[in-house]
Amino acid sequence: MHLPIVDYRSPTAAQDFCRSLHETGFGVLRNHPLDQTLVEGIYAEWLAFFQTAAKHQYLTDPATHDGYFPPSVSEIAKNNTRRDLKEFFHIYSWGRYPAEVSDAARRYYTLGSQLAATLLNWVEDNSPADIKTRYSVPLPSMLDGSDHTLLRVLHYPPLRGDEEPGAVRAAAHGDINLLTILPAATEPGLQVLGKDQAWHDVPCDFGLLIVNIGDMLEEASGGYYPSTVHRVLNPTGAAATKPRISLPLFLHPRRDVVLSERYTVGSYFDERMRELRGEA
């Protein structure tokens, strides 16, 4: 499987990008409007933050799911039994935010959300007519008034060699939301499962922006835009001693948005959460 890199400034960028999303579930952009200096600054200051005890002042509240998630409460991917080897901080527009870092991540949240609206317009405009009629409202409008869009600052610590057998940085999973935008991380490791059922490396050159379909867009489009399974591998050799910082922005619609005849956003999300808790 080939993941083409699309130039955001190209006159055919929207069509090329949406073709990649349809064929692979992923799109990779260069020359996009998210400032690389801003991203690099976020990576540096949050890496330093994760190495301090201050993070424990912001432990997540189970009722709100914002704040700091230590490795002991890290995610267990669907159909897996071991926790991912990571810690992370959830940033919402309304949520807690560490005083120990600058407002750069908040600024990125705003800029990323603005870019996401443009990309959703591309997807809307390039959806075949029969697919477009499935959308209960235009795709960008699904985000209007939503306070569920999430910026996750992820830290994958260096491997120590005493990790639980079979544990990986991020086990194979799909994203639940509408669309995820992700600047290339500080280290490689992201892979996507192709239609050939083989794992393929996602380009990770600094400055690229990776965009992937979430389960909700697959549901809304009747499968035309596939939510592709992806994972983050454990590094080997010298790379195992290096931390990895990643910055996915998960675009999440309002809970009342109708995705399909079967689901609203709220009912779909709640069903998935029950599955992850083992209640389904």
C-alpha positions in Angstrom: 0.0 0.0 0.0 1.3 3.4 -0.9 0.4 6.5 1.1 0.9 9.5 -1.2 2.1 12.8 0.2 -0.2 15.6 -0.9 0.9 19.2 -1.2 -1.6 21.3 0.6 -1.0 24.2 -1.8 -1.6 22.1 -4.9 -4.6 23.1 -7.0 -5.7 19.4 -6.9 -4.9 19.0 -3.1 -8.5 18.5 -2.1 -9.2 15.8 -4.7 -5.8 14.1 -4.1 -6.3 14.1 -0.3 -9.8 12.7 -0.4 -8.8 10.0 -2.9 -6.1 8.9 -0.4 -8.6 8.9 2.5 -11.1 6.8 0.5 -8.4 4.3 -0.7 -6.4 4.0 2.5 -8.2 5.7 5.4 -5.2 8.1 5.7 -4.0 11.3 4.1 -0.5 12.8 4.4 -0.1 16.6 3.8 3.0 18.8 3.3 3.1 22.6 3.2 0.1 22.7 5.4 -0.7 25.8 7.5 0.2 24.5 11.0 3.4 26.2 12.0 6.2 23.7 12.5 8.1 25.9 15.0 5.0 25.9 17.2 4.8 22.1 17.0 8.5 21.7 17.9 8.1 24.0 20.8 5.1 22.0 22.1 7.1 18.8 21.8 10.1 20.2 23.7 8.2 21.8 26.6 5.8 18.9 27.1 8.6 16.4 27.1 10.2 18.3 29.9 6.8 18.5 31.7 6.3 14.7 31.6 9.7 14.3 33.3 8.6 16.3 36.4 6.4 15.4 39.3 4.2 18.4 38.5 2.1 16.3 36.2 0.6 14.4 39.1 -1.1 17.6 40.2 -3.4 17.2 37.2 -4.5 13.6 37.6 -7.6 12.9 35.4 -11.0 13.0 36.9 -13.0 9.9 35.8 -16.1 12.2 35.4 -14.5 14.6 32.9 -11.5 12.7 31.4 -9.4 15.8 31.1 -5.9 16.1 32.7 -3.1 13.7 33.2 -3.3 9.9 32.6 -0.3 8.0 34.1 0.9 4.7 32.6 -1.0 2.8 35.3 -4.3 4.0 33.8 -3.2 4.1 30.1 -5.5 2.7 27.5 -6.1 -1.0 26.7 -6.9 -1.2 23.0 -10.1 -3.1 22.0 -9.4 -6.9 21.9 -6.2 -6.4 23.9 -5.3 -7.3 27.5 -2.2 -5.2 28.1 -2.0 -1.5 28.7 -0.2 0.6 26.1 3.3 1.9 27.1 2.5 5.5 27.3 1.3 8.4 29.4 -0.7 11.4 28.2 -2.5 14.6 28.9 -6.0 15.4 27.6 -6.7 19.0 26.6 -10.2 20.2 26.0 -11.4 23.8 25.3 -12.9 23.8 28.8 -10.5 21.5 30.6 -7.6 21.9 33.0 -4.2 23.0 31.6 -0.8 22.9 33.3 0.6 26.1 34.6 4.1 24.7 34.0 3.9 25.0 30.2 3.1 27.9 27.8 -0.2 28.4 26.0 1.3 26.9 22.8 -0.8 23.7 22.9 -3.9 25.7 23.4 -3.1 27.8 20.4 -2.4 24.7 18.4 -5.8 23.3 19.5 -7.4 26.4 17.9 -5.3 26.3 14.7 -5.8 22.6 14.3 -9.5 22.9 14.7 -9.6 25.6 12.1 -7.6 23.4 9.7 -9.9 20.4 10.4 -12.9 22.4 9.3 -11.2 23.1 6.0 -10.3 19.4 5.6 -13.9 18.4 6.4 -15.1 20.8 3.7 -12.7 19.0 1.3 -14.2 15.6 2.3 -17.8 17.0 2.0 -17.1 18.5 -1.4 -15.4 15.4 -2.8 -17.8 12.8 -1.5 -19.8 11.1 -4.3 -23.4 12.3 -4.5 -24.9 9.1 -3.1 -22.5 9.3 -0.1 -23.1 13.0 0.5 -26.8 12.4 0.8 -26.1 10.1 3.8 -24.7 13.0 5.9 -27.4 14.3 8.2 -25.8 17.7 8.2 -22.7 19.0 6.3 -19.6 17.4 7.8 -18.0 20.7 9.1 -21.4 21.5 10.8 -21.1 18.3 12.9 -18.4 20.1 14.9 -20.4 23.3 15.5 -20.9 23.8 19.2 -19.1 20.6 20.1 -16.9 20.8 23.2 -15.7 17.2 22.8 -12.8 17.8 20.4 -9.7 16.5 22.2 -6.0 17.4 21.9 -4.0 14.6 23.4 -0.3 15.1 24.3 1.2 11.7 24.2 4.5 10.7 25.8 6.0 7.2 25.1 8.9 6.9 27.6 12.1 5.2 26.6 11.9 1.4 27.0 13.7 0.0 30.0 13.7 -3.7 29.1 11.4 -4.7 31.9 8.1 -4.1 30.1 5.3 -6.7 30.3 5.7 -9.3 27.5 3.5 -8.3 24.6 3.0 -4.7 25.7 3.5 -2.1 23.0 3.5 1.6 22.8 0.1 1.6 21.1 -1.7 -1.6 20.2 -3.6 -1.9 17.0 -6.8 0.2 17.1 -9.1 2.5 15.2 -10.0 6.0 16.3 -13.6 6.5 17.4 -14.0 10.1 16.3 -14.7 11.8 12.9 -11.2 12.8 11.8 -7.8 12.8 13.5 -5.0 15.2 12.6 -1.5 14.4 13.7 1.8 16.2 13.1 4.7 13.8 12.5 5.9 12.6 15.9 9.5 13.1 17.2 10.3 9.4 16.4 8.9 6.9 13.9 6.8 3.9 14.7 3.3 4.6 13.4 2.0 1.9 11.1 -1.3 1.4 9.2 -2.9 -1.9 8.4 -3.6 -2.0 4.6 -6.3 -3.7 2.6 -3.7 -6.3 1.9 -3.7 -7.1 5.6 0.0 -6.1 5.9 1.4 -3.4 8.1 2.9 -0.3 6.4 5.0 2.5 7.8 3.3 5.9 7.8 5.7 8.7 6.5 7.1 10.5 9.5 9.4 13.2 8.1 9.2 16.2 10.4 6.8 18.8 9.0 4.3 16.3 7.5 0.7 16.2 8.8 -1.0 12.8 9.0 -4.8 12.7 8.8 -6.8 9.5 9.4 -10.5 8.6 9.3 -12.3 7.8 12.5 -15.0 5.2 13.1 -17.7 7.9 13.1 -16.9 9.1 9.6 -16.9 5.5 8.4 -20.3 5.1 9.9 -21.6 8.4 8.4 -20.2 7.6 5.0 -21.5 4.0 4.9 -17.9 2.8 4.7 -16.8 4.9 1.8 -14.2 6.5 4.0 -12.7 3.6 6.0 -11.5 3.9 9.6 -8.1 2.2 9.3 -6.5 0.2 12.1 -3.1 1.6 13.1 -0.5 1.0 15.8 2.8 2.4 17.3 5.6 -0.2 17.4 8.2 -0.5 20.1 11.5 0.7 18.8 14.6 -1.5 18.9 18.3 -0.8 19.3 19.4 2.7 20.1 16.0 4.1 19.3 14.6 2.2 22.3 16.3 4.7 24.6 14.6 7.7 23.0 11.2 9.1 24.2 8.5 9.8 21.6 6.1 12.7 21.7 2.9 12.8 19.6 0.1 15.3 19.3 -3.1 13.9 17.9 -6.2 16.2 17.6 -9.4 14.1 17.6 -12.3 15.9 15.9 -15.4 14.9 17.8 -19.0 16.0 16.7 -21.8 17.0 19.0 -23.5 14.1 20.7 -26.9 14.9 19.1 -25.5 14.6 15.5 -27.1 11.7 13.6 -24.4 9.5 12.0 -26.7 6.9 10.4 -30.0 5.1 10.8 -28.4 3.1 13.6 -26.5 5.7 15.6 -26.3 9.2 16.9 -22.8 10.4 18.0 -23.8 9.9 21.6 -25.2 6.4 21.2 -22.2 5.4 19.2 -19.7 6.8 21.6 -21.5 5.2 24.6 -21.5 1.8 23.0 -17.8 2.0 22.3 -17.1 3.0 25.9 -19.0 0.0 27.2 -17.0 -2.2 24.9 -13.7 -0.8 26.2 -14.9 -1.4 29.7 -15.8 -5.0 28.9 -19.5 -4.4 29.5 -20.8 -5.2 26.0 
